[in-house]
Amino acid sequence: MKNQNFKTPIDEVFFRSSKIGLLAGGLIRHGLTEKQREKMDELELLKRTPIGLSEKQQLDLNVFDKKIKDGETLTPSQMEKRDDFKSRLKRPKGLTPIQEVKLQELKERNARPPELSQGAKTYVKEVWLKNEKGFYEEITDKKLKKGTQGEEDAINLISFVDGIMYIKNETRISKNHLTGECDVNSYFDKLETEDGELLEARVIDDTKCSWNPRTFMSASLTTGYEWQGRAYLNLYDADIFRLRHCLVNCPPNVFNDEYKRFCFQRGIIDDTIKDYHPEIIQFVKNYIYDFKSFMFNKIYYPETVVKLAQEIEFQYTIPERNKTFIFERDFGLEAVLLTSVQLAVEYYKTITLNMIENE
């Protein structure tokens, strides 16, 4: 390619499953909604529907036809009316100018191919910058750190909940410009569904560590999480995806950073002073939910925190610290996902560092 704007072989351009919602969720599908399609079909039918007759006109036509059948002669006026009535039974009524415009708009929208949203294009540019210029902005905060570092605790939690010892998946799959590494990849020869049915299935589990009990309670199957799950189902050729929201302890390094900030904001220089202990206990309650796991890692936490934690009656059970969303593979939605990836690849080829777009 002359003046090619990328050095990375196109076959080696991949989009992460964790970000695939930016592409698939941001795909502008210009096709019609079900309601719009019904409207288009209605207008098409209306356009072809004969004018028809009123009840009186139909009765008059029946009279004219009977007279002719009986050998009687119609007056010129009656013949003219009869011909008009016959024509009305075949001649389409047509659409009003407004209806005609509406039908044309719906047809054009239905015919337009899908395209990437501006948000999706922004993500593709980020991939291009990383591949072609080595530029990558790593966005990290305490919540992301907990999500990454709490993964092992989350897998242990769902293992207890399900009564199955899950093994962390270490295999990354990359194909069709899509790449991903799920948390758990399991095969079940007898998986019991909610209906009590036993079936063979490959199941993908992906864990998400909530920041605290409040965010855990509001955790849901977001559009981004769903597309990530569908990407995994495609990559691992699996049957069922389970999103496992988990409430696990705050990892020691993240906890310690928050604890230092907490002490600084309250002017706590010596946390062994008993006057501060009620506040410290409340702080621990806000970040620690599993006492056994906490004690197993106690050497990584401040001494005063460990001592006070042993006075706390923890209120969380193992089952209630997991929230699961399940869905099956859907090849229709998967086609949408793969379409968005292919459009992303084509857009990738057009990117230049100094490009100007009409956004």
N, C-alpha and C positions, 0 to 999 in steps of 0.2 A: 504494500500500500504506500503510495507516494505521501511524503510528509506525515507518516503515521504518528498519531499522538499518544501511542502507548507502546511500551516495551514488553509488558507482561503478555505471554501467549493467552489468547482468549480462552483457551481450554483450561487455563489455570486461574481464571477469575471466578471467585466463589463469594456467595452471600450467606451470611450466618443465619442459622435457624432462629436464633434469639432475636434477630432484627428483621426477620422475614415479614413480620406484620406491617413494617413500614412500606414494603412493596405490595404484598397481596391486599393488606387492609387499605392501602392508599391507591389501589388500582381503580381508575375511573372507568367503570363499565357503562358505556353509553346505551346499552340495551334498555329495554323497558321494564318497569316494575310490573307485577301481575295486574295491578289495577290499570296501568297505562296500556298494557297489552289488551286487556278486555275492552278498553275504550277504543283502541284502534280497530279491533275486530268488529265492534259495534258500528263504528262509522263505515267500515268496509261493507258490512251487511246492509246498512241503511242506504248506502250509495247504490246498491244493486236491487234493493227492494222495490217492487212495482208500486205505483201510486195507490192502486186499489180503489174499491168502491165503498160508498156509504151503504148502510142497510137499505135505504130507499132506492139508491141507484141500482143495487143488486136486484131488488124486486122488480124495478122497471125493466132491467135487462132480461130477467126471466120471462116477463110478459112479452117483450119484443121477440124473443127466441121462440116462444110458444106459438105466437101468431104466424111466424114464418113456417114453423113446423106444421101448423094446421092449414097452410096454404093461403093465408091471408096476406094482404099487401100493406106495407108500412108507408106512411107518408114520408116525404123527403126529410121533414124535421125529425121524425122518429128514426129514420135510417142514419141520419147524422149523429143523433144521440147514441144509437146502438154502436156505431163505429167508434165513437169516442170512449164509450164504456169498455169495449173490447180492448182498445188501445191501453186504457188505464190498467188493465189486468196484466199487461206485459211491459209497459214503459216504466223505467226506473224513475223514482221520485227525485233522485239526486240530492246533493247536499247544499246547504246554505253557504255563502262565501266564508263565513266564520268557521263552519264545520270543515270545509275544504282545506282551509289553512291549518287547522288543528290536525287533520289527518296527515297532511304533508309533513308537518313538524314531527309527528310520531314516527312516520316512516323513515325520515332522515336520522332521527335519534337511534332508531333500531338498527340502522345500517352502519353507523359509525363504529369503527374498531375501538377496542379498549386502549387506554393510554395511562402513563404514570402520572400521579399527582406531583405537585411541586415538592411535597414532603418526601416522596419516594425518590425523586431526582436528587434531592439533597443528600440522601443516604448513599446513592450510587456515586455521587461526587466524593464522598468521604472514602469509599472503597477505592476509587481511582487515585486519590491523593496518597493513600497508604501504599498502594501497589506501585505507582509510577514515580512518586516523589519522596516516599519514605516518611510522609508526615502523618502522625496519628496523635490525636488528643485523647489521652486516657482520662475518662471521667470517673472519679472515685469519691465516694462519701461513706459515711458510717453505715448506711443502710445497704449499700452495695457490698461493702466489706463483710457485713454480717451474712448476706446472702451467699457469698462465696465461701467464707470460712465456716459457716454453719452447715454446710452440705453433708458432712459426715454424720453430724448429730441428727439431721433430718432423715437420712437414710436409716439410721438406727431406730429412729422414732417410728417410721412406717413399717419397719421390720417387726417391732413389738406389736403394732396395731394389727398387722395382717397375720402375725404368727409365722412369718417366713423370713429367713435370713437372706436379705438382699445383698448382692455384691455390686459395688460401684462399677459402672461401665467405664472402661478406659479406651474404648474403640471409637474413633472419630470417623464418620462416613462423609465422603465428598463425592458428589456426582451431579450431573446436569446443572452445574454452576451453583449448587446448593451444598452447604456443609453444616454439620452439627454433631454434637456429642451429648447424648441424653444421659441422665443420671443412672437409670436402671433399665436394663433390657432383658426381659424374662420371657421364657416360653412355658406355657401351662398346657399340659395334656388334659387336664380336667379343671377348667376354670368355671366357677359357678357364677352365673349372671344374677342380676337382681330378680329375674323371674324364676330362679332356681334351676335354670338350664345349665348343663355341663357341656363345655365345648373346648376344643383345642384352639389356642390363640397365642400370638406373640403380643406381649403387652409392654408398652413404654411408660415408665414412671418418671416424672420430672418434678423435683422438689423446689419450693419457693419458701424462703425463710422470712416470715413476717417480722417487722421491726419490734412490735409490742402487741399486747392483747387487743388493743383497740384496732390496730391495722389488721390483725388476724381476723377479728370478727367481721370486718368489712371486705376481706379478701374475696375475690370472685374469679370467674373465668372470663378474663378480659379478651377483647378481640386479638390483642397482641399475643397473649398466651395461647389462644386457640390456634392461630396460624403457626406458632412455633410448634405446637403439638402435631399439627397436620404435616409440617415439614419433617418431623421425626418419623411419622408413620410412613412417609414416602421413602425417606433415606434408609430406614431399617426394614422396610417391607413388612410392617407390623399391622396388627388388626385393631388394637384398642390403645387409646392414650388416656393416662390418668394424671391429672394435675394435682399435686399433693402440697397444699399449703400447710406449713408446719410452724408451730410456736416453740422455738428452742432457745436455750440460754444465749445471752449475748457473749460472743467469743471474748476471751480474756483481754486481748490487746485493744479491742473496741471498747469493752467495758472499762478498762483502765483509763483510756483517753476521756471517756465520759465522766468517770469518777474524779479525775483531776480537774476537769472543767467545773463539776459540781462543787468540789471543795473550794476552788478559787472563787467562784461566784458567791459563796457563803462565808468566805473569809476563814475557812477551816484550815488551820495550820497543823494542829495536832488532832487527828481523828480518834485518838484514844480517850479524849475528854467525853465523859458520859452525857453531857448536855447535848452533844451533837448526835448521839446514837439514834434517837427516834427518827431524825431526818435521814440518817444513813440507812436505817432499816427500811424506810419507805423507798429509798433509792434502790436498794437491793431487790425489793419486791417488784419494782418496775422493770428490772432487767433479767432476773433469774427466775425460772419456772420449774426447773427439774433439779431437785436437791442432790440426788445421787450423782448425776453427771457433774454438777458443780463441785462436789466434794472430791470426785475423781480427778478433777483438774485444779484443785484448790491451791496448789503451789504457784499457780500463775496469777492468782488474785491477791489484792492487798490483805495483810494479816488481820486488820480490824474487820474488814468485810467478811472474811472467812469465819471469824469468831462470832460476829453478830448474826450471820446467816443461820447458824446452828440454833438460834433462838426463835427463828421464824417458822410458823406453821404454813407450809406451802399449800396452796389451794387448787393446784392444777393436776388433773389426772392425765394419764398418757392418751387415752382415746380422744378426749376433748381437745387435745393440742394438735389434732390433724383434721383437715378439712379437704375432702376429695371431690374433684369434678371429673366425670368420665364421658368420653365420646368415642364412637367408632370411626373407622376410616370412611371417607366419603370421596369417591373418585371425581365427582363433579366439582367439589370445592378444590380438590387437588389440582384439577385442570386449571382452575383460576390461578392458583398459586404458581404453577409452572409457567403459565402465560405471563404473569408479572415478572418472573425471573428472566424469561427470554426478552421481554421488553427492556428490562434493566441492562441486559448484556448489550442490546442494540444501542441503548442510550450511552452506555459506557464508551462505546467506540467513537462517539461524537464529542466527547469531553476534551476541552483544552483548558490550560491554566488561565488563559486570558479570555475565555469565552464570554459572549454577551448573549443573554437570552431575553426574549420577550415574555416576562412572567406576569 
